Amino acid sequence: MKSWDLSTSTAKLDRAVRMLRRARADALEHWDDQTHHKFQENHLDPVEPVVRTTLDVVHRLEQVLSKAQRECEGY
């Protein structure tokens, strides 16, 4: 039996990134000045690449853990 659940957490994180994208688009409709662009550049733009990298790494980790579990079954 699997003793970890990475898929639920990664799904939540993925959903949060999509929500952030939508919120950014909504904000841009009403807030499109220099302050917005600096805020986006300094705070929002760095987030998505880090989250995407994290999701990729966690997905690979889940594959490794699943393989290790399959190899250890029966011991």
Phi, psi and omega in degrees: 000140181292128181257014178219157177223089179272336185293323179296315180294319180292325177296319178296318180294318178298316178297321179295322178295318178296320178295321178298317178301315179296318180296321177298316180296318178296317181296323182297331178296332185244346186223092184228067178231184182299322179298318178299314182295322177293317179299314180298313182296318185275333188238321186269314182304320181291341187289309189299315179299323179294317180295317179299317178298316179299315179298320178298316181294317180295322177298315178296321178298318179298321177296317179296316180295320178296318178296317179298320179297315179299319182290334183268350181297137178094356178269000000 
